[in-house]
Amino acid sequence: PCIGPETRVLSLLNGVGIDEVMADIVGDRARVFGGLAYVAVSRKAPGVLSHVFTEKVEIGHMLDREAEVARVVDLLSDCKINAIPTTSLLTSRWEKVAWNFPFAGMGIVAGVKPCGTLVKNANLADITLKIMHEIRNTANADIIHRSKLYEGSDAPRIIGEDFVENLWQMSCTPHLEGYFPSTVIDFREGRPIESEFIFYEPVRRAEALHVPVPNMKMVASLIEALTSEGEGRDRERASAAESENINNDCSSNNSSNIESFSSNSS
């Protein structure tokens, strides 16, 4: 086992609900930390990274214990990482989702579009901005709800009214004009995407708290359909490739082809 009774666990993952999963694995919410990476990095080729905007990692603690957060921030700072403490991990997770959901989600359903297209096209911008407001409304309802579940919790840090406008203005920067969120790149390349905690869990929490989120639900439903279709296409391509290999093997009766097919199938 890699985790002992004193081990702290830090997850650098996007979405809401991640920390609850980690707490179930670790068995102690007091040992769970979360990190939000604001780095705008893309892998252009093996060993080649493109860093276009921002360079910070927000660090929080599941119980929002400032002393615990400070220990992690100091550790990462020694490694030359720009680690920033947050006083509310849940609030920070929602603030990141307020960007991830609309820009990754709309980037996918609009046909694999970069951030610049989403802010410049009037129709796409309208939906993207509506999703950001729906996220904020859901976030504040969820933050207040969950603060009541734990005794001794401090007053919840809700997301302010000017948050969406500030986030939108930041998203209009020329640095992000041709930028594709990593989730959009994963979808384009046919890889599994981070759908559960970025798209589906926020919608589930909105529904549980009776927050109207028609645009969030629309995008989440489309992503579910598109990714299911994509997985189906991947299976079809794999099946076709396998059939082609089998036919080639049978027709050529070449042992090297048979060995190649066997290694590819494994």
C-alpha positions in Angstrom: 0.0 0.0 0.0 1.2 3.5 -0.9 -1.0 5.3 1.6 -0.5 5.2 5.3 -2.6 6.5 8.2 -0.8 9.9 8.1 -0.6 10.3 4.3 -2.0 13.5 2.8 -3.5 13.2 -0.7 -3.6 16.1 -3.2 -5.6 15.7 -6.4 -4.9 18.2 -9.3 -8.2 17.4 -11.1 -11.0 19.6 -12.5 -14.6 19.4 -11.5 -16.8 19.1 -8.4 -17.2 15.9 -6.4 -13.6 14.8 -6.8 -12.8 15.5 -3.2 -15.6 13.3 -1.9 -14.3 10.5 -4.0 -10.8 11.0 -2.6 -12.1 11.1 0.9 -13.8 7.7 0.4 -10.6 6.2 -0.8 -8.4 7.8 1.9 -11.0 7.3 4.6 -10.4 10.7 6.2 -11.5 14.1 4.9 -8.9 15.8 7.0 -6.2 14.3 4.8 -7.6 15.3 1.5 -6.4 18.3 -0.5 -7.4 19.7 -3.9 -5.5 21.7 -6.4 -6.7 23.8 -9.4 -4.2 24.3 -12.1 -4.5 27.6 -14.0 -1.8 27.1 -16.6 -3.3 26.9 -20.2 -0.8 24.3 -21.4 -1.1 22.1 -24.5 1.1 19.3 -25.7 2.0 20.1 -29.3 4.3 17.2 -29.9 6.2 14.6 -27.8 8.3 16.7 -25.4 6.9 20.0 -26.7 4.5 22.1 -24.6 2.8 25.3 -25.5 2.1 27.6 -22.4 -0.1 30.5 -23.5 -1.6 32.1 -20.4 -1.4 32.2 -16.5 0.8 30.1 -14.2 -0.6 29.3 -10.8 -2.0 26.4 -8.9 -4.6 27.1 -6.2 -4.4 24.7 -3.2 -7.2 24.0 -0.8 -8.1 21.6 2.0 -11.3 19.6 2.1 -12.0 21.0 5.6 -10.6 24.4 4.7 -7.9 24.2 7.4 -5.6 27.1 6.7 -2.6 25.7 8.5 -2.8 22.4 6.5 -3.0 24.4 3.2 0.0 26.5 4.3 2.1 23.4 4.7 1.4 22.3 1.1 1.8 25.7 -0.4 5.3 26.0 1.3 6.2 22.6 0.0 5.2 23.4 -3.6 6.8 26.9 -3.4 10.1 25.3 -2.6 9.7 23.4 -6.0 9.3 26.8 -7.8 5.6 26.2 -8.3 3.4 29.3 -8.0 1.1 27.8 -5.3 -1.8 30.0 -4.1 -3.8 29.1 -1.0 -7.6 29.2 -1.1 -9.8 29.6 1.9 -12.6 27.4 0.4 -11.7 24.4 -1.7 -15.3 23.9 -2.8 -15.8 27.5 -3.8 -12.5 27.3 -5.8 -13.6 24.1 -7.5 -16.8 25.8 -8.6 -15.0 28.8 -9.8 -12.8 26.6 -12.1 -15.9 24.7 -13.3 -17.4 28.0 -14.2 -14.8 28.2 -16.9 -14.2 24.5 -17.7 -17.9 23.6 -18.2 -18.8 26.4 -20.7 -15.6 26.6 -22.7 -14.8 22.9 -22.8 -18.5 21.9 -23.2 -19.3 24.5 -25.8 -16.0 23.9 -27.6 -17.0 20.3 -28.1 -20.7 20.7 -29.0 -20.0 23.6 -31.4 -17.8 21.4 -33.4 -14.4 21.5 -31.7 -13.9 25.2 -31.5 -11.2 27.2 -29.7 -12.0 29.8 -27.0 -11.8 32.7 -29.4 -14.6 31.4 -31.5 -16.9 31.0 -28.5 -16.4 34.7 -27.4 -16.5 36.2 -30.9 -19.6 34.4 -32.4 -22.7 36.1 -31.0 -24.8 33.0 -30.7 -22.1 30.8 -29.1 -21.1 33.6 -26.8 -24.7 34.0 -25.6 -25.0 30.4 -24.6 -21.5 30.2 -23.1 -22.3 33.3 -20.9 -25.6 31.8 -19.8 -23.9 28.6 -18.7 -21.4 30.7 -16.7 -24.3 32.3 -14.8 -26.1 29.0 -14.3 -22.8 27.6 -12.9 -22.6 30.5 -10.4 -26.2 30.1 -9.3 -25.7 26.3 -8.8 -22.4 26.9 -7.1 -23.7 29.3 -4.5 -26.7 27.0 -3.7 -24.4 24.0 -3.3 -21.8 25.9 -1.2 -24.5 27.1 1.2 -26.2 23.7 1.3 -23.0 21.9 2.1 -21.8 24.4 4.7 -24.9 23.4 6.7 -24.0 19.7 6.6 -20.8 20.1 8.7 -20.8 21.3 12.3 -18.4 24.1 13.0 -18.1 25.2 9.4 -17.1 28.8 8.9 -19.5 31.2 7.0 -19.4 29.9 3.4 -17.5 31.9 0.7 -20.0 32.3 -2.1 -19.2 33.5 -5.6 -19.8 37.3 -6.0 -22.0 39.0 -8.5 -19.1 40.4 -10.5 -17.4 37.0 -10.9 -18.9 36.0 -14.2 -18.2 39.3 -15.8 -14.6 39.3 -14.7 -14.2 35.7 -15.9 -15.7 36.5 -19.2 -13.4 39.5 -19.7 -10.4 37.3 -18.9 -11.6 34.7 -21.4 -11.6 37.4 -24.1 -7.9 37.9 -23.9 -6.0 37.4 -27.2 -3.8 34.8 -25.4 -6.8 32.4 -25.5 -8.0 33.1 -29.0 -6.7 29.9 -30.5 -6.6 27.9 -27.3 -8.4 24.6 -27.0 -9.1 23.3 -23.4 -7.6 19.9 -22.8 -11.0 18.3 -22.7 -11.7 19.5 -26.2 -8.3 18.2 -27.4 -9.1 14.8 -25.8 -12.4 14.7 -27.6 -10.8 15.7 -30.9 -8.2 13.0 -30.5 -10.7 10.3 -29.6 -9.6 9.9 -26.0 -11.9 9.7 -22.9 -12.8 13.1 -21.6 -13.3 14.4 -18.1 -17.1 14.4 -18.2 -18.2 13.0 -14.9 -17.1 15.8 -12.6 -17.0 18.7 -15.0 -20.4 18.2 -16.7 -22.6 15.6 -15.1 -22.0 16.2 -11.4 -22.7 19.9 -11.6 -26.0 19.2 -13.4 -26.9 16.6 -10.8 -26.3 19.1 -8.0 -28.3 21.7 -9.7 -31.3 19.4 -10.1 -31.0 18.2 -6.5 -31.1 21.9 -5.3 -33.9 22.8 -7.8 -31.7 25.4 -9.6 -32.9 25.9 -13.2 -30.0 25.1 -15.6 -31.4 24.5 -19.1 -28.2 25.4 -20.9 -26.0 23.2 -18.7 -28.4 20.3 -19.2 -28.4 20.8 -22.9 -24.6 20.8 -23.2 -24.2 17.8 -20.8 -26.8 15.8 -22.8 -25.1 16.6 -26.1 -21.7 15.6 -24.7 -23.1 12.4 -23.4 -24.5 11.6 -26.9 -21.3 12.7 -28.7 -18.9 10.7 -26.5 -21.1 7.6 -26.7 -21.2 7.9 -30.4 -17.4 8.5 -30.5 -16.8 5.4 -28.4 -19.0 3.5 -30.8 -17.0 4.7 -33.8 -13.8 3.7 -32.0 -15.1 0.2 -31.5 -16.2 0.0 -35.1 -12.7 1.1 -36.3 -11.0 -1.4 -34.0 -13.3 -4.2 -35.2 -12.7 -3.2 -38.9 -8.9 -3.1 -38.3 -9.0 -6.4 -36.6 -11.0 -8.0 -39.4 -8.6 -6.5 -42.0 -5.6 -7.9 -40.1 -7.3 -11.3 -40.0 -8.0 -11.3 -43.7 -4.5 -10.3 -44.5 -3.1 -13.0 -42.3 -5.3 -15.7 -43.8 -4.6 -14.7 -47.4 -0.8 -14.3 -47.1 -0.2 -17.0 -44.6 2.8 -15.0 -43.5 4.1 -15.8 -40.1 5.4 -12.3 -39.6 2.0 -10.9 -40.3 0.5 -13.3 -37.8 3.0 -12.3 -35.1 2.3 -8.6 -35.8 -1.5 -9.1 -35.5 -1.0 -11.0 -32.2 1.1 -8.2 -30.7 -1.4 -5.6 -31.9 -4.3 -7.5 -30.4 -2.7 -7.8 -27.0 
